[in-house]
Amino acid sequence: MQVTIDKDILELLDSLNVSEDKLESTINILLIEGIDSITSNEIFIESEKKKDLIKLKVMELKLKYMRKTIEILNNDY
């Protein structure tokens, strides 16, 4: 299944200062492993508040991804 990179994901990646060559792998890590695997490095996070905001954005993206997956599965049956 292919996930379209929408505005929300691009904003999140911009917040994390992700380089162009690491976009796809970073998206996969965020959706599968969560934000802690990305933000444990101090390079990405300037404050706990920013880390919490990014965690909320990742949770929203996970829910959006799950809804889309359920829609696709329902359409297949």
C-alpha positions in Angstrom: 0.0 0.0 0.0 1.3 3.5 -0.8 0.7 6.4 1.5 0.5 9.8 0.0 2.7 12.3 1.6 0.3 15.0 2.5 0.7 18.5 4.1 0.6 17.2 7.7 3.5 14.8 7.1 5.5 17.4 5.3 5.0 19.9 8.1 6.1 17.3 10.6 9.2 16.4 8.6 10.0 20.1 8.3 9.8 20.4 12.1 12.3 17.6 12.4 14.6 19.0 9.8 14.7 15.8 7.8 16.9 15.8 4.7 15.4 14.9 1.3 17.2 11.6 1.1 15.8 10.4 4.4 12.1 11.3 3.9 10.7 7.9 3.1 12.6 6.0 5.8 11.7 8.7 8.4 8.0 8.5 7.6 8.1 4.7 8.0 9.9 5.0 11.3 7.4 7.6 12.6 4.4 5.5 11.6 5.8 2.1 12.8 8.1 2.8 15.7 6.9 6.2 16.9 8.5 9.6 17.5 10.8 8.5 20.4 13.0 6.5 18.0 13.5 9.7 16.0 13.6 12.3 18.7 15.9 10.7 21.2 18.7 12.5 19.5 19.1 16.1 20.8 19.7 17.4 17.3 16.0 17.1 16.5 14.5 18.4 19.7 15.0 21.8 21.2 12.6 21.4 24.1 10.2 18.9 25.7 7.2 21.1 24.6 8.3 20.7 20.9 8.8 16.9 21.5 5.2 16.6 22.9 3.8 18.6 20.0 5.5 16.3 17.5 4.3 13.2 19.4 0.7 14.5 19.0 1.2 15.1 15.3 2.6 11.6 14.9 -0.4 10.1 16.8 -2.8 12.0 14.4 -0.9 10.7 11.4 -1.1 7.1 12.8 -4.9 7.4 13.2 -5.2 8.9 9.7 -3.2 6.0 8.3 -5.2 3.4 10.2 -8.5 5.0 9.0 -7.2 4.9 5.4 -6.1 1.3 5.8 -9.6 0.3 7.1 -11.3 2.1 4.2 -9.1 0.2 1.7 -9.8 -3.1 3.4 -13.6 -2.4 3.5 -13.6 -1.5 -0.2 -11.9 -4.8 -1.0 -14.7 -6.8 0.6 
